[in-house]
């Protein structure tokens, strides 16, 4: 019984991970992290199967973000804090 109380206390912690609904390429997606990376967004945009090859370049923009960065773009290796309702647009371009 004591372990149940401990579990309930953990759920009430403000830093407890919770799901956040975002929009990626006009589709609602649910993420559990407080931040999301460029690479994770590309995976979400293409359901885990993005175009492959050296000629593919991805452009990623966002809007409706957190107050410190309400809109902008991400580059490979970068990340951004997620906010409920945040909108991401991921575009793949073949340079060939």
N, C-alpha and C positions, 0 to 999 in steps of 0.2 A: 504494500500500500504506500509506503514511503517513496518508492521509485515513481509512482504515478504523480505524486505531488511535485517531484523534481522535474518530471517531463513537462508538466503544466507550467511551471515557473519558466522553463526554457522557452516555451512558446510565447510568453509575454515579454521577452527581451526585445528591446527596440531594434537590435541588429540581427534578429532572426530572419533568415532568408525567406522571401516570399515571392510568389509568382507575379510577374508584371506583363501586361499585354501590350505589345508593340505592333506596328504595321510595317511589314517588309514587302515591297513591290505589290502594294494594295491587298495583301493577305495578312490577317491577324495571326500573330505568333505569340507564344507564351514563353518567357525566359525567367529563370530563377536567380540570375546573377544581378548584382548592382551595376556592373559594367559589362559592356560587350565589345568584342574586338572586331576589327575589319574582317578577319578570316571567318569568324563565327557568323557574321552577317551575310557573307558571300554564301556560306553553307546553307543558311536559312533561306536565302533568296532562291536557291536552286535545289532545295530539298535534299541536300547532301551530295548532289551530283553536278557541281559547276563545270562549265566547259574547261577542258584541260589543254595544255600545250603552251609553248613559249610565245605564241603570237597573241594570246588572250590577255587583255588588260581590263581591269574592273574599276569602275568609277562608282563611288559611294557618297551620297549626300543624305543629310538628315534635317528635320525640322521638328518643332514642338519639343525641344530638348529642355534640360534643366536650365535654371536661371543663368548660370555662369556660361553656358554655351547653348542658346536656344536653337541655333541653326549652324550648319557648316558642312564640312566634308571630312572624310577619313581616308587615310592612305594605309597601305599595307603595313602591318605591325602596330598600328595605332588602336586606341580604344576610347570609348565615351561612356559616361554614366547614362543608364537607362531611366526613363520616366514613362509612366503609364500614358498611352496614347501617342508616344513618339513615332514619327513616320520616317522610314528609311527607304531610299531608292537606290537599287544596285543595278548597274548596267554593265553587261559584258560586251566588249568590242574586239573583233578579230582584226589585228593589224596587217594581216596578209593581203 
